[in-house]
Amino acid sequence: MTTPEPDADREKSTSELLGAALGGAARRAGLDPAESASTHKVVWSAMGGWRGILESVVPSLAFVILFTIRPEPLILSLGISVGLAALFTIVRLVQKSPPSAALGGLIAAVAAAALALWTGRGADNFVPGLITNAVYGSVILVSALIGWSLIGLAAGFLMGEGTTWRNDRRKRRAYFWLGIAWAALFFARLAVQLPLYLAGDVTALGTLKLIMGLPLFAPLIAVTWLVVRALHPREPAREGAPEA
């Protein structure tokens, strides 16, 4: 009788913990399979509605516009951008709504602004975004290539299936290609934006960052959700079943 290999058990345990965390994050973002929501509603919820869109777009847009009009002093455009991110966070705190999205945006804005002020280059305000794209793209790509797609892990726990989707060849293939698609999105952003950063073209860099943000994120969320629901169809309610 053979005993399970410790490495295999460790890999499974790590994957389960990661999958549970990703599934919980997806559920908090509005991807809840228990609700019969339309794809449009799911995508809108994942973006955070109008508030989430404003929190994501306005600080960066303000920086790009102000820097283009008046690049000096740099602290002016950076200060307005950070101030708007702080305002969104304060509003959420006052209204007692979950501040995580706005708080994350504020931390990112402060870190980016601090780097730009330290170097004196407006383009360095976009360095955290470039790093994020590189890291996310690499992690998602590697996870797909080794057969533990992060998309599959998130979907498996979101749909109450855990990691058993890996035993289904059809699901493994679908989650592999979804992982490739998400990695391609992050790498495409990096491929377009990195040359502009190196050239120091802040206006073009900031504009393309916005264009390649939510406008590309939303369709891919929709495709991902449609694939997940197709792979995990809801069981029709049985007539006469006792109510909980």
N, C-alpha and C positions, 0 to 999 in steps of 0.2 A: 504493500500500500504506500503510495507516494504522498508526500506532504506538499502543500502549496508553496511555491517559491516566494520568499519574502519580497523580492523586487516586484513580482506580479501583484501581490497584495497591496504593496505601497502605491503602485501605479493606479490600481483601481480605486483605492481610498482617496488619493489626490484628485483623480478625475471626478469622483463623486462629489467631493467638497467643492471643486471648481464649478462643476455643472450645477450644483444646488445654488451657488452664489450667482451664477450667470442667469439661471432660471428665475431666481428671486428678483434680480435687477430688471429682467425683461417684464416680469409681472408688474413691478412698480412703475415701469414705463408705459403701461397700458396694454401690454400684450397678454391679455387674460383669456385663455380658452374657455373658461366657465361662462363667459358672456358671449351672447350671439351678436357680436358687433360686426358691422361691415368693414371691409378692408380700408375704406376711406376713414372711418372713425378710428381704426387701429393706428393707421399712419399718423393721423392728426394728434392722437394721444401720445404716440411715441415722440413726436416733435415737441410736445408740451403745449399744444394749442397756440393761440396768439401770443400768450405771455412767454412761452418758451422760445418762439421765433424771435420776438423782440429782444429777449435777453441774449440770444445767440448772435443776432445780427447787428443791433444798434451800436454797442460799444466799438466793434471793429469798423463799422461803417463811419462812425463819427471820427475815428482816428484817421482813416483814409482821406476823408473829405478835408478835415482840418490840416493834415500834413501836406496835402496837395496844394491847398490855398496858401498856407503859411508854415513851411517846414521848420522855421526857427522862430522862437525857441522850441526845441523838441518837447520840453516838459508841458507845453500848452496842449498839444494834441494827445499826449499820453495821459495827462491829468484829466482831461475831459472823458477819455475812454474809460479810465479806471473809476472816475466819479460816477459815470452812468452804471457801470457794473455794481458799484457799491449801492447806488440808489435802488436798483432792482432787488438786491439782497435785503435792504432795509424794509422795502415794501412787503416782501414776503414775510419777514419777521413780524412786522406790525400786524399783518393780516393772519398770522399764525398758520400760514401754509407751508408745506415742505420747502425748506430753503436750499436743499442740496444742489439743485441745478444752478441756481443763481450764485450760491456760495462757491461752487466749483468754477464757474465763470469768473468770479471775482478773484479767486486765488490765481487762476491762470493769467488774468489781466495784470495783476500786481507783479507776478513773476516776470512776465514778458516786458512790462514797462521798466522794471528795475534793471533788467539786462540791457534794454535799449539805452537807458540813461547812463549806465555804467560804460558802455562802449561808445555812446554818442552817435550810433547809427539807427535811424528809424526802421531800417529793414530788420534789425534784430528783435523787433517787437513780434516778429512772426516765427522766431526760432522754436519756441515751445510747440507750435503747431506742426512744424516740419518734423521735429523729433517724435511727436505723437503719431503722425502718419507712418513714419519709418518703423516705429516699434509695433503699432497695431498691425500694420501690413505684414511684418515679419512673423509675429506670433500667430496670427490667423493662418498664414500660409503654411508655416511649419506644422501647426496642429492638424491641418487638413492632409498634408503629405504623409504624416505618420499614422493617420487613421483615427485620430481623436479630435475631429473638427470641433472647434469651439462653438460653431453654430449648432452642430448636432448635440453637444453637451447642454447648451442652453435650452434648445428645443425639447430634448429628452426629459429634462426635469420640469420644464414648463408644462409639458403634456402629461406628466405623471408616469413617464416610462423609464426614467433614470438613464442608465447606459445600455439597456437591452436593445436599443436601435442598432447597435453595432453588429448584432446577430442577423440583421436583415440587410441583404446585399443591396436592395433597392434604396433603402434609407441611407446606407453608408455612401452610396454613389451620389445621391442627391445632396447630402450634407458636404461631401467633398467639393462638389461644384459650387455650392453656395459659399463655402469657405474661399474658394478660388476667386469668386466674384467680389467678395468683400475685400480680400487682399488686393485685388486689382484696383478697386476704388481708392484705397489708401496709397498705393504705389503710383497711380495716375496723378493724384494730387501732388505727390512728392516730385514726380517727373516734370510736371508743369511749373510748379512753384519754386523748386530749388534753383533753376537757372535764373529766374527773376530775382531771387534773393541774392545770388552771387553777383548779379549785375547791379544790385542796389536800387532796382525800380520798385519803389514802395507802392506807388499808385496802382500799377499793373498787378503787383503781387497781392495787394489787399483786395482788389476787385475780383481777381480770379479765385482767391480764397473763398470769398462770399458765393461766387457763382458755383464753385465746386463743393460747396457745403451742403446746406439743406436741399437745394434743387437736385442733387445726385443722391443724397441720403434717403429722401422720401421714396423714390421709385424702387430702390433696392430693398427698403423695409417692406414695401408692398409685395414685391416678388417673393421675398423670404417668407412672409406670413402666408401667402397663397400656397407656397410649396409645403410649408409645415402643416397647414390645415388639410392639404390633399394627402399627405403622408399619414396623418393622424385624424381620420374623419370622426366626427362626433357620433356617438351611438344614439339612435333615435329613442326617445322616451317610450317605455313600455306602457301600454294602456292598462289601467287598473293597478299600476304599481303603487304600493303604499307610500304616502308622503312622509318625508322625514319630520 
